[in-house]
Amino acid sequence: MRSQRYLPARTPAQSFKVYAPLVFGVLFPLYFIGLWVSAVSLLFTIPSPVYLLPYFAFITFLTYLSLPIFIHSCVQFIVQKDIVGKDYEAMDRAYLRALNLITRLHLNHGGVRTFLLAELGRMRLLQGQFDSAESYFLEALASTAKNERSPRINKAILYFNLAGALRRQGLFQEASDRYEMGMKFLHSGDAKTLAFLSFANLSIAALKLEQNELAGAEQCLLKAKELMDRTDLQKAFPAVQKIQAELTCLSSLTLVLLRKGDLDAAETIGAKFLLLAAQHLGAISSLELKTLNSIAEEYIALGQSEKAERFLEIAYAVARDFPFHPDSLESLECYENLLLITNRKAEIADMRMWLRPVADGSANLLTFDNSSGLT
């Protein structure tokens, strides 16, 4: 049976994020169409068209300057359904087309260009294309360097996303350096900065986990949980569900406790994660797969296959929605190993059916044909 997604109702802030692009995307073209219609109508009421040349030049210049904002609004409206459906490939295509358009038109709006580069990097990160994500984040950072008005929090987010891409490529020292650079922009005490610090601590904890610095990872996770409890993540970042951060924190803490050998605490925290994950499966992204796979592997190594399978069931449900992500292949292999250990070899063929394109490597990551029914 296919995995179901349970998505919460939108908050007012999220609703504004959805409908604002539509409003601006409609009002902008109507406004400029009105300017041009009035200009043409004036041709019939003045003695010579020469008098209108300055006006035509002005509205042409104004239209050109406003095109980046119009393109930004349109692409944001276009991807709304893909955000809900987590169709990262469709969002990737939309952002790439918008970026190519403003590049061809030589529209030098730094803010819009940086936004598109950052979103492309994020889409590649979610699709598991970590080297490509790195290049887009580097371009976005270069773009912010030219824009002195870029908010400090945005630069911090870019550095942390870049560090995440580097971490997933095994470049731990480079990732650590980028995390330090990002933290330099987070000294403000405003609500948005404090809210982002919870995500920052989750990211740093992931790096420490990779380096097996369990005490440091646990400290970062506890700090992230404290910040989540006393800040309004939803208000600061309307596009991000607070439950996403909570799930990441719980799963990472479960893995830390397992590796420390604190099995009772790991079981308690893991049970909280499984309960929340069952209620909010739609909030789990492809970025969570690596941690879930690692938890399952720890339980398999301990000979606790039943507990491993509970986490693999969540991982498998998520992996079926992202069949081309490299961590989906890890989920498949881990689940297959579990079935072999528990003498359920007959179930392997059925289990592999959903992730077959990942296993044989026959599909192109960027041009996936969904006619096969895989999602």
N, C-alpha and C positions, 0 to 999 in steps of 0.2 A: 504494500500500500504506500502511496506517495506521502511524503512528509507534509504536514499542514503547517501553516504559518499563522500565528496569532499576533496581530498588530494592534496596539492601543490606539484610542481615538486621539486626534491631533489636539495639541494645546493651542490657545489663541496665537501664541508666537509662531508655532508651526504653520497655522492656517495663513498667517500673514506672509510667511515665507513662500507658501504655495501660490497665493493669489496676487501678491505684489508684482511678480513678473508679468502676469497676465494684464494687470492694470497698466503698467508702464509699457508693456509690449503693444498695447492697443492705443494708448493715449499719445505716445511718441509719434507713430506714423500719422495718426489723424491730425495732430498739431501741425506737422510739417506739410501734409497734404493741404491743410487749410491755408498755410502761408503761400504755397504755390498757386492755389486756386485764386486767392485774392490778388496775387501778382498778375496772373493772366487776365483777370477781369479788369484790372486797372489799365491794361493795354487799350481797352475800348473807350476809356474816359479821359485820357491825357493826350495832349497834342503830339507828343513824340515819344516813341519807345526808349529813346536815349535816356530820358529821365529815370527810367526804371532800372538801368544797369547797376547802380549802386545797391538797390534793393535786392535784385537777383543775386548779386555777388555776396551780399550779406547772408541771405537765407541758404545759399549753396554752401557757404563756409560753415554756418551754424549746423546744417544737416550733416555735413562731413564730420564735425566734431562730436555730434551726438550719436553717430553710428555705433561706436563701441558699446555705449550704454544700452542702445536698442538691441544689439546682438546679444549682450549679456543677459538682458531680460528675457529675450526669446528662448535662448538655450536653457535657461533656468526653468521656464515653463514647460519646454519640450521634455525635459528629463524627469519631471515630477512622477509620472507613472512608472518610470524605470527605477526611481528611488524606492518606491513602495514595493515593486517586484524584485528589487535587488538585481536588476539586469545591468551588471557592470560593463558588459561589452557594448550595449546600446548607449550607455552614458559616455563611454570612452569615445565612441564614434561621433556623438553629438559635440562633445567638447573639442575633439580634434578638428572637425569641420569648422567650428567657430574660430578656432585658433588660426587655421589656414586662411580663413576669410579675412580676418583682420590683418594678417601678415601680407596677403596679396594686395589689400587696399591701402597698405602702409599707414594703418591707424595706430598711432603711437600713444595709446591710452594705457599707461603703465599698470594701473589697478586692474583693469579687465584682463590684460595679458597675463599678469601674475596669477590672477584667479584661475584662468583656464589652464595654465601650466601646472598649478598646484593640484587642481582637480584631476588632470590627466595623470599626474604622479600618483595620486591617491587611488585612482581606478586601476592602474598597473599594479600597485601594491596589493590591492584586494584580489586581483587576478593571479597573484603569485609571480608577476614579471618584475622581479626586484631590481635587476640592472637597468631596465627601462624606466622604472619608477625613480631610481637614483638620478638619471639624466634629467628628467623633468623637474625634479625638486631643485637640482643645481641651477637649471635655467630660471626657475621661479625666484630663487634667492638672488641670482644676478639681476633679475628684473627689479626686485625690491631695493637693491643697492642704488639703482638709478632714481628711485622714488622716495625722497626723504620724508614724505608724508605717510608712508606706510606704517600702520600701527605696530608697536613693538610686539604685541601678542601674536600678530600674524607672522612675524619673523621667527618667533619662538616655535610656533606650530610647524613652520616649514623645516626648521632645524631638527625638530623631533621626528617628523615624518621621514626626512632624509636619513636620520640615524636608524630608524626602523628598517629602511631599505638596506642600509649597510649591514646592520645586524643579521638580517636574514641571508646575506651573502657570506656570512662568517667573518666579516671585517670588524671585529669587536673593538679594536683600539680606535679605528676611525669613527665607529659609532659612538664610543665613549666621548671622543673629542667633540662631536656634533651635539651630544646631549649637554656638555658643559657650555658650549657656545649658546645653545638655546636657553639655558638657565640664566644667562646674563641679562636676558630681556624680561625676566619674571620677578623683578624686585618690587614692582608696584603692589599696593595692597587693595586694589579695586576688586570688585566681585568677580569679574571675568578672569582676571589673572589667578585669583585663588581657586576658582573652579578648574582652570586648566592645569593647575599644579597637581590635581588629583590624577589627571591623565598622564602628566609628566612622570609622576612617581610610578604609575603602572608601567610605563615604557622603560624606565630605568630598572625596575624590578625584572622585566623580561630579559634585559641584557645581563644582569647579575645572575639570573637563572642559567643562562647560556654558559656563563663562566663558572658555574657551580659555586657562586658566592651566596650560599643559602641564608646566612644571617643578614647580609645586606639586602637581599631580595625581600626577606620577611619584613624587615624594617620599613622598606619602601611601600610595601603593600599595606601595612598597618597605617602608615601615614596617609596613603591614598584613601583608605576607608574613612579615616578621621575627617579628611577634607570633604569627601562626598557627603558625610552626615551633616556638616555645618555650612555647606554652600549649596546654592541652587543651580545645579548643572544644567537643568532644562532651560532656565531663563538665560543663562550665559551662552549656551550653545543649543539653540532651538532644534537644530537638525539632528542632534544626538540624543538618544534616549538614555536616561540615567541608568536604566536596567542593564544596558550594554556594559557600562563601566563596572557595575556591581558584579555581573557575571564574570567578567575578566578578572576582577579582584579575587573572587571566590575560587575560580578554577586555578589561578596561579598560586594562591595560598595553599590549596589542596596539594599541588605538586611539590611545593617547598616542604610541606610537612611530611609528605611521603618520603622524600629524599633525606630528610633529617631523621627518619625512623620513628616519628611520632604518629603512629598509625591511628590511635584513638581520636586525636585532634583532626587528623586528615579525614577520617570517616565522618566526623561531625560537620566539618566545613564542606566536604564533598556532598553530603546529603542535602545541605542548604542549596548548593549549586544545582544539583539534579532536580530539586523541587522547583526552583526558579526557572531552570532551563525548560522543563516540561510545560510551564505556564507561558513562557515567552520565547518559544523556539525561534520566532521570527526576528528576535533581537540579536541572535548569534550570527556573526559574520565569518567569512573564511579565515580571518586572522586568528580565530579561536582554535582552529583545527590542530595546530602544532601542539598546543598545551594539552588538549584532550587526548591526542595520540600518546603523548608522553605519560600522562596519568595512567592510561590503559596499559602501557608497557611496564610501568612500575608495578601495577597490580599483577600482571602476568608473571613478572619476575618473582613476585612474592607467593605465587601459586594461588592467587585469589581471582580466579577466572570470572566468577560471577560478578564481582565488583568491577572488573575490567570491562565486562560486556555492557554494563549500565552506561559507562562513559562512551564506549564505542558506538552505542546506539544513537547517542546524541551526535557524535562526530559523523556517523554515517548519514544521518538525516540531513545534516548541513552539507556534507560532501556531495550528496546527490544533486544539490542545487548549484554546486560549483565543480562540475566534473573535470575541468581542465586545470584546476589549481594543483600545484605539486604536492601540497599536503593532503589532497584527496587520495592520491596514490598511496601515501603513507597510511591513511585510514584503511584503505582496501587491504594492504599487505598485513597490517596489524590485525584486522578482523579475520583475515584468512588464517593467520597464525593461531588465533584464538580458537577458531573452528576445528583446526587440526588437533590442537591440544585437547580439546573437549570431545574428540571422536565424533565430529559432525561434518565430516568431509563431504557428505552428500549435499550440504547446504551451500557449499562454496560457489558452485556455478550460478545459482540464483542470486547470491550476494554480489558477485562480480558483474552481473548483467548491467547494472546502472552505471558502473564506472569503467566499462570496457574501453571507451575511447582514451582514457587516461593510461590504462595498462598497456595497450599496444602502441601508443604514441603515434597513431595514424592521423589524428586530427590537428588542424592548424589552430593555434590558440586565439588568433585574431579574426578568423573567418569561419567560425563554427556554424554549421548548418543545423538549425534546430528541428529540421523535419524528422529526425530520428525519434523525437519525443523526449530526449534527455533535457532536463532542466537543472 
